[in-house]
C-alpha cells in the first residue's frame, strides 16, 4: 500500500475533512456537483473526492462508458478547486465501498472522512456488501433527493442505525464524530439523474448490423457503414490540430469499447490562449465541413478544452494540466486492469487467477 498514491497531490498525513462521493458517474451530472457543494457548506468539509468506480458490483456493465471517459467527463462537470476526481479503486485493488473506505483510511490515517450519498441510496444500502460494517467504518451523510426524502428514512438501514442519527443542525459535527454516526440533510433538491440522462441519450447503432435482426419479415436492411466518414472526421481533426501547432497529439481507438465515440484525441497547447484558439478553430472547421454545431467545454479557463465532435472527442490541455490529469495513464490503467481480470490460458490453475477484493 505504501507505494500507492490513489489521490495525487494529497499528502498522506493530511488532516482535512473530506467527503467521499462514490459511484459509476455514468455520466457525471450537476446533481453530483450540487451534493458536493452542499456537503462542503453544510458539513464544513475542506474538500470532496469523487471516487469513480471501474464497475459498480450492483449494476450491469451494459451501457457503461469506459472509465477514462467517465473520469474525464466528471472532471469537466466538477469544475471546482476543492472537488477532486479520481478512480482510486484501480490502485487500491478494491471493489466494494467498505473495502475502499477502509483502504483510504489506511493510506490517509489522519484524515476525517464522511461518506456522501443521495437519500435515494438509503433503501438500497441493505444490498451493499458489509453495509452494517460500513456504518461502523465511516460517518455517513444522506442528502434529500426528489421523491426520496423522509420516506427513505423509513427503510431498513436507517432504521437499524436510528439511535446514531445526528440532527440536521448538528451536521457540521459529523466529520469529527466516531462511527457509527449519520445525518440526513434536507437540502435544496436537485433533479438531475444519471439514469434519466442515459434514458434520453440516443444510442449509436452498431455498424454493419441489420436493423431488424430478429424479425426478417420487416426486411434485413443493413445500416450504412460509417467507418469512412469517421476516418475522414479523424483526419480533419488531426489536420486542424497540426495547423494550429498543437503538440504531442495522441489518438486512442475506442471502437468496440465505447458507445460514446470511436476515437479520443489528446493534444497539448503551450498556453491558455493557444488551447482556446485550437478548440475554437477546430469547432469552426467542423461546422464548415458540414458537421453542424460542435460543443466546446472549458474555454473559460483555458487549462483544458473538450471538443465533442461526435465520433471523435478531442481533449486539448496545457502541459501542466495534461500531466496532472494523465488521461493516457488512466486509459492504460483501465486496460491493464481488464487484462488482469481476463481468464488465463487453459493450462493455468484456477487458484492462480486473480480474484477481486
N, C-alpha and C positions, 0 to 999 in steps of 0.2 A: 504494500500500500504506500510505503514511503516514497517510492519512485514515481507515483502518480500525482497529477495535479489536475483534478477534474474541473476546477473553476479557475482558469488562467487569470492571473493578476490579483488573486485573493490570498493574502498571507495566511499561513497555516495557524498562526496564533491569534487570528482576528477575534475580537470580542464584539463584533457587530451583531445587531438584532436583525435577523434575516428571515424573510418569508419565503417558503418553498411552494411554488405552484407547479405541480406536475401534470403531465398529460401527453397525449399524442400530438396536440396542436395541429390538427388536420382539417382545416387550416387554423392558424392563429387569427384572432379577430379582436375587435375593440373591446369585447366583453372581458377578455383576459387582461387587457390593459386597465380597464375600469376597476376590476377587482384588485389589481396590483396597486394602483394609486390610492384606492380606498384603504387598503391594508397598511400602506405606509403612513397614511394620515390618521386612521383610527387606532392602529396598534402601536404607533410610534416606532416603526421599523426603519432601519438605516437603508435597507435595500430589499429587493425581491429577486429571487432566482427563478427563471422559467426552466424547468427540467424537462426537456423534450425527450419522450420515450421512444426508443427504437421500435417497439411494438407493445402496445397495451395488451397484457395477457387476457383481459376480459373482452377484447374487441377483435373482430375478424380483420385479417390483413387485406381484404378486398377493398379497393378504393383508397388504400393508404399510400400517400405520396412518399417518395424517397426521403429519408431522414435529412439529408443535406438540403433538400428543397424546403422541408418544413422548418428547419433551423433558420435558413436564410429569410423566409417569409416572416417568421416570428421576430427576427431582429429588426425587420423593416417596420412591423406593427408596434413593437415596444417603444422605439424612439424616445428613450428616457435614460439619462446617465446612471440612474440607480436601479434600472432593471437589467439584469444580466441573463442572456440566453445561451444555454449550453446543452449538451447531451452527455452528462457525466456517467450515465449507466454503461456507456461503451467502455470507459476506462475502469469503472468500478466493478464491472462484471456482474451487475445486479439486474434483476428483472422486476421484482415486486417492490412496492412502495416501502414496506417495512425494512427490507434489506437495504434499499437506497438510503433511507433516513439513518439507519444505524451506521452505514459506511461513511456518510458525510459527517456524522458525529465523531467518528474515529479520526477522520482527516482534519477536521476543524473542531477540536475538543472544547475550545473556549467560546465558540460562537453560541448565540441564543437563537435557536431555530423555532419557527412556527409553521405548521403545515396549513396551507390555504386551500379552500375549495368553495365551490358554489353549493348552496343549500340543496340543490337537486342531486348532489352526490350522497347526501346523508342516508337516504334509503338504500343505496347500493353498497354501503360500507360492509354490510354483513357478508358480502360475497368476496371481499378482498382477502387475500392470504394474510392470516395473522392479524385481523382487524382489531382484536382486543389488545394485542401486544403493541399495535400502532398507537392506540390511545395512551398506553403506558410509556411509549418511547418519545413522544413529542407533543407539545401543546397544539391544539387544532382550532382554527377559526373558520367558521362557515358563514358565507355571505348570502344574503337574500337574493333569490332568483325569481323571475316571473313564473307564477304558478307553483313555486316550490319555496315557500317561506315557512310560516308557522306550521303548516300541515306536515312538512318534512320533519319537524321536531317530534312528531308522534311515532316515527319509525323506530325500528328495534335498536339500532346502535346508539342514538342519542338518549333513548330511554334507559338503556343499560348503564350509561355513564351520567345520568341526570344529576347525581349529587356532586359531580365535579364541574358542573357548568358555572361559568362566571357570568355576571350580568353584563349587558352591553356597555354600561358606563364604566366597567372595570376592564375594558378591552386593552387599554394601554399597559395593564399589568401582566397580560398573558405571556409575553415573551420572557418575563422574569420568573414565571411560575414553574414549578416542577411538575412534570406529567404524572398522572393524567390531569389535564385541565383543558377545557374547551369553551368556546364562546360563539354565540350566534349574533351576527352583525346585521341589523335591519337597515341596510344602507340603501341608497338610491338604486332602483332597479335598472338593469341593462338587459335588453332583449336579444343581443347577439348570440348566435348558437352555431357551432361548427357543423352540427348535424343539418341544420336548416340551410347553411351555406352550401354544403355538399349536395343537398337535395335539389337546389335550383341551378347548380353549376352544370353546364352542358357536358355530357360525356363525349369524348372524342372516339369516333368509330375505329375499330381495328382495321388496319389496312388489308385489302385483298380478301376480306371475308364477305360471305353472302349476307344480304340484308335479312332474308328470311330463311335461315339455315334449317329450321325445324318445321317449316311449312312450305314444301315445294310448290303447292298449289298457287301460292302467291308469287311464284316466279323465283328464279335463282339469280336475279340481277346482282352483280358484284359492285361493291363500292370502288370508286376510282383509286388507283394507286397514286398517292400524293408525294411519294418519295422524291420525284424530280423537282416538284415545287418546293419541297423542304430544302433540298440541296441547293437550289437557286437562292432561297432565302438566306441560308447559311453563308453562301458565297457573298451575297450583298452585304451581310453583317460584317464579315471579315474584311471586305474591301473598305467599308466605311471606317472601321476601327483603324485600319492601316493608313488610310488617307489622313486621319486626324492624329497620327503619330502615337496611337495607343501602344503600350509596351506589354511584353510578356503575355501575349494572347494564348489562352488555353481553351480548347473545345472538349467538352465532356459529352459523350454519347449516352443519351437516356433512352434510346429506342428499346422497347420491350421491358423497360424497367419503371416507367412512369407514364401516367395518362396526362400529365401536366404539360409536357413538352418533349420534343425529340432531341434537342440539344441545349446544353447550358454553356454559355461562353463567358469566360472571365478575363478581364483585361485591366491594365493599370494606366491611370493618368497621373502626370507628375505633380499636379496642383489641383486645388478645388475648382479653379476656373477651367482647367483642361477637362476635368471629369464632367462638369456640367456641359461644356461645349461638345464633348464626344457624345454624350447622351442626347442632347438636343439635335445635333446633326444627324444622328442615326435615326431618330424618330421622324425627322423631316424626309430623309431619303426613303424610309419605309413607306411613308404616306405617298411620296411622289411615284413610288414603284407600284402603287395600287393596293397596298396592304391596309389602308384606312388609318384611323386614329390609333396611335400606339401609346399606351400608358407609360409614363416615366415617373418613378418614385425616387425621393432622396435628393432632388435638385436644390432644395432649400439649404441643406448643409454642405453638400458637395464632397463629403468623405466617401460616399458610396451611393451610386445611382443604379437603379434597377430598371431595365427597359424590357417590357413584356411584348415580344414580337410574335406571340402565339406559339408556333412550333419551335421557336428559338428564343430563349430567355437569356438576357445579357446582364452581367454584373460588371460595373466599372468602379474601381477603387482607387483611392490614393494609396501610395506604397505602404504607409503605416497601417492603414485600415485593412488592407488586404492581408498583411502579415498577422494582424490581431484576430480577424475573423476566420482566416485559414479555411476557406470553403474547400479548396483542393484536399487539404488534410482531412477535413470532415468526411469528404467523399471517400477517401482511401480507408478511413477508419470503418465506415459503414461496409465497404466492400470486403475488408479483412474480416469483419465480424460475421458476415454472411458465409464467407469461405470456412471460417472456423466452425460454424454450426452445420455445414453441409455433411451428409453421410460420407464415411470413408470408403475405401475400396473393399470389395467383397471379402478379402482375406483378413481384414483388420478385426481385432477383437472388439466386441461391443463395449467392454469395460474401458477401452482406451478412448472411446468417443467423448467429446467434450459435453459436459452437462451444464445447463444453465442454473444459476443460483435460484 
